[in-house]
Amino acid sequence: MYILICNAGSTSLKYKLFLMPGEQAVAEGKMDRVGSRNASIFSYKSTKTSFKREGVDIPSYREGIRLFLDVLTDAETGVIASVADVDAIGFKTVIGKGYTGVHDIDNACMQGLEDYMNVAPVHNSAYLEAIRAFKALLPDMPMVGVFEPFFHRTIPEEAYVYGIPYEWAQAHGIRRYGYHGAAHRYISETAKKYGNPRYVISCHLGGSGSICAIKDGVSQNNSFGFSLQSGVQHSTRTGDLDPFIPIYLLKSGLTLDEVWDGLVKRGGLLGIYGVSGDLRDIQEAANQGNKRAQLAIDVYCHGIRSYIGSYYAQLGGLDLLAFTGGIGENSAEVRRLVCKPLAHMGIKLDEAKNAACRGDEAVISAPDSRVTVVVIPANEELVLAREVFAHIAKKRGEQ
């Protein structure tokens, strides 16, 4: 069975075609700067060939999808004879009202995405556009959404209920949902090969980030809450915030649009540093003595440590600490700043291994560390392919 996974961003598209149940990735593609005239970048790799093209004309998702499908079925570059060989398309959907698991993407599901547009405005709008483009091109193709909270549906009630009027929660579906489900699920499964640890904390750190508490392979808590605005600092999003701050700013004369823009587009690491939200730029500036850049890093790492400590207390112990995501996999300095003050929890890095690790799976803890510290690049697409395959197989009566 061929399962095509699509990951849509605001100006990007990523694809991966899996042959299931063997979990073989036979082709993948990435498109950046979607929406640009003759300025997009298209990278493609398959079991037959690979290439990278710049200056490609991809004015919309629809053209980008058609281009990938053409390459996927081309006699020289493709790995399948026809799009009809694809059994289903899976999407890493974020959140829809009433939708947190694995669901067929029908009209009701798409309405759920629309209803929660204000909860995940950038993500939901991107996926709705991509899904509509696929449906226009392939109207009879089964399409499945693997919603990001799916791994966190095991979070206990006392951890997901907010202290708001209970009728608000009931009427509007307000609760801690948790996100980055595919990434944390992959960490929970991969962690088993490191002595089958019972207590795991997964740190998914990138442009957005979240910390997850895992016990016996099951999610117990996630630093994201109702929306993707909460939790640790993000590149441009504030993370956790006193709810009265935006109310105070509104009453002080700022408009709703100004507050929204500040919280979503000009907050987080960018808000503190003031120049860039990219940790690589911030680290370079900090190395040159920029105090606000260093402050941004210190606030970021303090927030991560705070969640690790909180989840250590909730779990009742810690066997394995995992770093993943663009920052988690590549920034030895962030890993060092997070771990060094946590020696009292039994966390001790091997400084040489940590410094040498960049993007590869590796143990970076010292031999005498009571907690195993690992870097694990998350394969979210594989997790999605497994879920979509199981969903389609069940519908067909194959399981």
PyMOL commands that set and color helices and strands:
alter all, ss='L'
color gray80, all
select helices_A, chain A and resi 61-73+83-85+107-115+121-137+148-152+157-160+166-172+181-193+244-251+256-264+268-273+279-287+291-315+325-330+332-345+351-356+380-395
alter helices_A, ss='H'
color red, helices_A
select strands_A, chain A and resi 2-8+12-19+24-32+36-46+50-58+86-91+102-104+143-146+199-205+209-215+218-222+320-324+362-363+372-375
alter strands_A, ss='S'
color yellow, strands_A
deselect
rebuild
show_as cartoon
